[in-house]
């Protein structure tokens, strides 16, 4: 009964990346760093993306710009890496020159006001990599928020938080967003729920949710690879602390199972004295006497990683894991 009451008070999930079987904790930390670094450096291996070293003025400026748009939850963000688009490859240079040509064309059409601004784009790591490699190609409904026409959505410079919510964590918990230069030209208001997919007339070049206080820009498919030029990729991790309650932090990102279910499954294979230890640590967590990470560590120590992994995998083959 006590376990049931605790489960009602605190819902905890166990994710795959939290259960690894290294030979030592130091090796675990090293492997995690190495794996994360390889994934982050994926952007630097090709396509003219150069890593901006931490500590120089450019890195600090971009990091500050990103975190300022994260508002109150900026303190929960750890910027792991920043990559800059050098436009040095053949295709990169072609895209840069295309952007310049259309900048001049839109400026001429709009009486000299090209209206180029910085804006943010968020997606999965693979989305970002594909855009850098091949350009924009996917249209659809936003991952977060209402529909504002069919096009590429970008968040205004002051609202990096919006694109962060549209990003998706990779297997190492890293999220990736792009800071882009965008040709907006003459903007037309695109209302919430709009099914629009092209400019309302030849007068307009892009869509905006509120011209007086822009937060979301819509670039139509015809212009998505001529009016958007990625400048930087920011890779960051959300720091999970006891006060972290923003929606970006809440949804598990890998297959998982509730702790109460895990306890039931473990009770089938563990002796009673070990289950008593685990239940005590779970109770301490529910009473906020220990943090979540310490609970996971205690669980691993008592159960053993090999058995823990086997129990979770067996459960998933028998019962479809919950998705929400």
VEXMIDREN-447443 format. One line per 8 residues: number of its first residue (from 0); for each residue x, y, z of C-alpha. Coordinates in Angstrom, 1 decimal. Example, Ala and Ser with C-alpha at 12.3 -4.5 7.8 and 13.67 -1.06 7.14 Angstrom:
0 = 12.3/-4.5/7.8; 13.7/-1.1/7.1
***
This chain:
0 = 0.0/0.0/0.0; 2.8/2.4/0.8; 4.3/1.7/-2.6; 1.0/2.6/-4.3; 0.7/5.9/-2.4; 4.2/6.8/-3.4; 3.5/6.0/-7.0; 0.5/8.3/-7.0
8 = 2.6/11.1/-5.5; 5.5/10.9/-7.9; 5.7/9.4/-11.3; 9.1/8.3/-12.4; 10.3/6.6/-15.5; 13.5/4.7/-16.3; 15.0/5.4/-19.8; 17.5/3.3/-21.8
16 = 20.3/5.8/-21.6; 20.2/5.7/-17.8; 21.0/2.0/-17.7; 24.5/1.3/-19.2; 26.9/-1.4/-18.1; 30.3/0.3/-18.0; 33.3/-1.3/-16.1; 33.5/1.9/-14.0
24 = 31.8/5.2/-13.4; 34.8/7.0/-14.9; 34.5/4.9/-18.1; 30.8/5.7/-18.2; 31.4/9.4/-18.1; 34.2/9.1/-20.7; 32.0/7.0/-23.1; 29.1/9.4/-22.7
32 = 31.4/12.4/-23.5; 33.0/10.5/-26.4; 29.6/9.5/-27.9; 28.2/13.0/-27.5; 31.3/14.5/-29.1; 31.1/12.2/-32.1; 27.4/13.1/-32.7; 28.0/16.8/-32.3
40 = 31.0/16.7/-34.6; 28.8/15.0/-37.2; 28.1/18.6/-38.3; 31.8/19.4/-38.7; 32.7/16.3/-40.8; 31.4/17.8/-44.0; 29.2/20.5/-45.5; 31.5/23.4/-44.4
48 = 30.4/23.5/-40.8; 33.3/24.6/-38.5; 33.2/24.2/-34.7; 33.4/27.5/-32.9; 35.7/27.0/-30.0; 34.4/27.8/-26.5; 35.8/30.9/-24.9; 36.2/33.1/-28.0
56 = 34.0/36.2/-28.5; 31.9/34.7/-31.3; 31.0/31.6/-29.3; 30.1/33.7/-26.3; 28.0/36.1/-28.3; 26.0/33.3/-30.0; 25.6/31.4/-26.7; 24.3/34.6/-25.0
64 = 22.0/35.3/-27.8; 20.5/31.8/-27.6; 20.1/31.7/-23.9; 18.6/35.1/-23.7; 15.7/33.9/-25.9; 15.2/30.9/-23.6; 13.8/33.3/-20.9; 13.5/31.8/-17.4
72 = 14.6/28.3/-18.4; 17.9/29.5/-19.8; 19.5/28.4/-16.6; 18.5/24.8/-17.4; 20.4/24.8/-20.7; 24.0/23.6/-21.2; 25.4/24.7/-24.6; 27.6/21.8/-25.6
80 = 28.8/23.0/-29.0; 28.3/25.7/-31.6; 29.1/25.2/-35.3; 29.4/27.9/-37.9; 28.4/27.6/-41.6; 31.5/28.7/-43.5; 29.8/28.3/-46.9; 33.1/26.9/-48.1
88 = 31.9/23.8/-50.0; 30.7/23.9/-53.6; 27.0/23.6/-52.6; 27.5/25.8/-49.6; 28.9/28.6/-51.7; 26.1/28.1/-54.2; 23.5/28.5/-51.5; 25.3/31.6/-50.2
96 = 25.4/33.2/-53.6; 21.7/32.2/-54.2; 20.8/34.0/-50.9; 22.7/37.1/-52.0; 21.0/37.1/-55.4; 17.5/36.9/-53.9; 18.4/39.4/-51.2; 19.1/41.9/-54.0
104 = 16.0/40.9/-55.9; 13.7/41.3/-52.9; 15.4/44.6/-51.9; 14.8/45.9/-55.3; 11.1/44.8/-55.3; 10.6/46.3/-51.8; 12.1/49.6/-52.4; 15.5/48.8/-50.9
112 = 14.1/47.1/-47.7; 15.2/43.5/-48.0; 14.2/43.0/-44.3; 16.8/40.4/-43.5; 16.6/39.1/-39.9; 18.0/36.4/-37.7; 15.5/33.6/-36.8; 15.7/30.2/-35.2
120 = 14.8/26.7/-36.6; 14.5/23.6/-34.4; 14.3/19.9/-35.4; 15.9/16.6/-34.8; 19.6/16.0/-35.3; 18.9/14.2/-38.5; 16.6/17.0/-39.7; 19.3/19.6/-39.1
128 = 22.0/17.5/-40.8; 19.8/16.9/-43.8; 19.1/20.6/-44.1; 22.8/21.4/-44.0; 23.5/18.7/-46.5; 20.6/18.9/-48.9; 18.6/22.0/-48.0; 15.0/22.3/-46.7
136 = 12.6/19.7/-48.0; 9.9/18.9/-45.5; 6.7/20.8/-44.8; 4.0/20.0/-42.4; 2.3/20.9/-39.1; 4.5/22.4/-36.4; 5.7/20.0/-33.6; 4.5/22.6/-31.1
144 = 1.7/25.2/-31.4; -1.0/26.0/-33.9; -0.9/25.9/-37.7; 0.1/29.2/-39.4; -0.1/28.1/-43.0; 2.1/25.4/-44.7; 5.7/26.3/-44.9; 8.9/26.5/-42.9
152 = 8.4/27.9/-39.5; 11.1/30.0/-37.9; 11.1/31.7/-34.5; 11.9/35.3/-34.1; 15.4/36.1/-32.7; 14.1/36.9/-29.3; 12.3/33.6/-28.9; 14.8/30.8/-29.2
160 = 12.6/29.0/-26.7; 10.0/28.3/-29.4; 12.4/26.5/-31.7; 13.9/24.6/-28.7; 10.4/23.2/-28.1; 10.3/22.1/-31.7; 13.7/20.4/-31.4; 14.0/16.7/-30.6
168 = 16.7/15.1/-28.4; 19.1/12.5/-29.9; 20.2/9.3/-28.1; 22.6/11.3/-26.0; 20.0/13.8/-24.8; 21.4/16.6/-27.1; 19.1/19.0/-29.0; 20.1/21.0/-32.0
176 = 18.8/24.3/-33.3; 19.9/26.5/-36.2; 20.3/30.3/-36.2; 19.5/31.4/-39.7; 19.6/34.6/-41.7; 16.1/35.0/-43.3; 14.9/37.2/-46.2; 11.5/38.4/-45.0
184 = 10.8/41.2/-47.4; 7.2/42.4/-47.2; 5.4/40.3/-44.5; 1.7/39.5/-44.5; -0.2/38.4/-41.5; -1.0/34.7/-41.5; -3.7/33.9/-38.9; -3.8/31.0/-36.6
192 = -5.4/27.9/-38.3; -4.6/29.2/-41.8; -4.3/26.6/-44.6; -2.3/29.1/-46.8; 0.7/27.7/-48.6; 1.9/30.6/-50.8; 2.0/34.4/-50.7; -1.4/36.0/-50.8
200 = -0.3/38.3/-53.6; 2.9/39.2/-55.5; 3.3/42.0/-53.0; 4.3/39.7/-50.2; 7.3/37.5/-49.6; 6.7/35.8/-46.2; 4.2/35.3/-43.5; 4.2/36.5/-39.8
208 = 1.9/35.8/-36.9; 1.9/39.5/-35.7; 3.6/42.2/-37.7; 3.9/44.5/-34.7; 5.4/41.9/-32.4; 6.6/39.0/-34.5; 7.2/35.6/-32.9; 6.7/33.2/-35.8
216 = 7.7/33.6/-39.4; 6.4/31.4/-42.2; 8.6/30.9/-45.3; 6.7/29.4/-48.2; 8.0/26.3/-49.9; 8.9/28.2/-53.1; 11.4/30.3/-51.1; 12.6/27.9/-48.5
224 = 16.0/27.3/-50.1; 16.6/30.8/-51.4; 15.4/32.9/-48.5; 16.8/31.0/-45.5; 20.6/30.7/-44.9; 21.7/28.7/-41.9; 24.5/30.5/-40.0; 25.0/28.5/-36.8
232 = 24.0/25.2/-35.3; 23.7/25.2/-31.5; 23.8/21.9/-29.7; 22.6/21.9/-26.2; 21.5/19.7/-23.4; 18.6/20.2/-20.9; 19.9/20.0/-17.3; 17.4/18.0/-15.3
240 = 17.1/19.5/-11.8; 14.5/19.2/-9.1; 12.9/22.5/-10.1; 12.9/21.7/-13.8; 9.2/21.7/-14.8; 9.1/23.2/-18.3; 7.3/21.1/-21.0; 10.6/20.6/-22.9
248 = 11.8/18.6/-19.9; 8.9/16.4/-19.2; 8.4/13.9/-22.0; 10.7/10.8/-22.0; 12.6/10.5/-25.3; 13.4/6.8/-25.4; 11.5/3.6/-24.6; 10.7/3.7/-20.9
256 = 8.6/2.1/-18.2; 7.1/3.3/-15.0; 9.0/2.6/-11.8; 6.1/0.9/-10.2; 5.9/-1.6/-13.1; 9.6/-2.1/-12.9; 9.3/-2.9/-9.2; 6.7/-5.5/-10.0
264 = 8.9/-7.1/-12.7; 12.0/-7.1/-10.5; 10.0/-8.8/-7.6; 9.8/-11.9/-9.8; 13.5/-12.3/-10.0; 15.1/-10.6/-6.9; 15.1/-11.9/-3.4; 12.9/-10.1/-0.8
272 = 15.8/-8.4/1.0; 16.9/-6.7/-2.2; 13.3/-5.6/-3.0; 13.1/-4.1/0.5; 16.2/-2.0/-0.2; 14.9/-0.8/-3.6; 11.5/0.1/-2.1; 13.2/2.1/0.7
280 = 15.2/4.1/-1.8; 12.1/4.7/-3.9; 10.3/5.9/-0.8; 13.1/8.3/0.0; 12.9/9.6/-3.6; 9.2/10.2/-3.3; 9.7/12.0/0.0; 12.4/14.1/-1.8
288 = 15.2/12.9/0.5; 17.3/11.8/-2.5; 17.4/13.0/-6.2; 16.3/11.0/-9.1; 19.8/10.2/-10.3; 20.8/8.8/-6.9; 17.7/6.5/-7.0; 18.7/5.2/-10.5
296 = 22.3/4.6/-9.2; 21.0/2.7/-6.2; 18.8/0.6/-8.4; 21.7/-0.3/-10.6; 23.9/-1.2/-7.7; 21.3/-3.5/-6.1; 20.0/-5.1/-9.2; 23.0/-5.2/-11.5
304 = 23.0/-3.7/-15.0; 22.8/-7.1/-16.8; 19.8/-8.3/-15.0; 18.1/-4.9/-15.1; 18.5/-4.6/-18.8; 17.2/-8.2/-19.3; 14.1/-7.5/-17.2; 13.3/-4.3/-19.1
312 = 13.8/-5.9/-22.5; 11.8/-8.9/-21.6; 8.9/-6.7/-20.4; 8.9/-4.8/-23.7; 8.7/-7.9/-25.8; 5.7/-9.1/-23.8; 3.8/-5.8/-23.3; 3.9/-2.7/-25.5
320 = 5.5/0.1/-23.5; 3.4/3.2/-22.7; 3.8/6.2/-25.0; 2.5/9.0/-22.8
***
